[in-house]
């Protein structure tokens, strides 16, 4: 297993819309593509309180590439994204890292 850490910086004033997108719309689309989220977090103390962080679990880099590409090309995702951004973008930036668990990690 590998894990993808994704950090979304919301456009100021748009965190509620960003959270609603992940809470209300993405789970069924991701399920259709076999994408598994470990969890979602907001930043309580740190660089920015306007961030949504989440972790995805993948079998391999090839699994990530195949499933993420399929998701990005899904018309249902395009509809959710376009409707959410109809009054302007809600995401200012996205950063991600691909993580491999250590031998002593609880997640393997």
N, C-alpha and C positions, 0 to 999 in steps of 0.2 A: 504494500500500500504506500501511496504518497498522498500528501495533503497540500491543498492550495489555500494560502492565506490571502484574502482579498480585502482591501480597505477602500471604502468609498467615501470621498469627501463630498458632502452635500453642498449644493448652492445655498448660501445663507437664506434661511426662511423655508427651505424645502425638505427638511429632515422628515417631517410627518408624511409627506408624499413618498419619499424614498422608502421609509419603513412600510408604508401601505403596499407599495409595489412588491416588496419581498414577502410580506405577510399574506397578502390577499391574492396575488396573481402568479408569482413564480413557482410555488410548490407543485401545482399540477403540471405545469409545463416541464419543469425539471424531472418530475417523476416519469413522464412520457419518454424522456431521453435517458433515464437511468442515472441521473445526477443526484448524489447524496450529500446533503448539507449536515455537517456535524453540529453547528450552532451559529448563532448570531449575537453580536454584542454592540453596544454603544459605548463610547469613551466617557467614563465618569471623571477620571483624573488623567491628564496627559496633554499632549501637544494641542489637540483640538477636541472640543466636545461636539463637533459637527461631523462626526465620523460614524459610519456603520461598518463593522468588521465582521467577516464570516469566514468559515473554513469549510471547504469541500473535500471529500474523500474520493480518491481515484485508485484504480487497480494498477495503473502505469501511466507513463507519459503518453503512450499511444491511446490508452483509454480516454484520457483527458482530451486529447486532440480530436478524437472521433466524436465523443459525446458533446463537447463544447461547440464544435463546428456545427453539428446537427441542431443544437439549441439555437445558435446564432442565426441559422437559416430558417428557423421555424416561423411561419406567418403569425402564429399566436403570440410569440415574443415580440415581433415587430409591431403588432397591434397594441400590446401593453405598453411598450416603450413609446410609441408615437402618441398614444392617448395621454400618458403621464407627462410627456414633454410638450403637450399642446400649447401651454402658456409660457414655454421656455424650458430650457434644460433644468433638470433637478440634480444632476451629478456634475460636480466641478472637475473631479479627477478620480482615477482608479489606479491603485497600486496593487500588485500581486507578487507573491513569492511561492515557489514550489518547494515544499519541505519533505525531507525524508526522515522518518523516525530513527532515533538511535536504538541500539540494542537494549538499552535500559528504559525505554519509553513504555508507558502504559498502552499507547496506541501503536499497533504494528500492522 
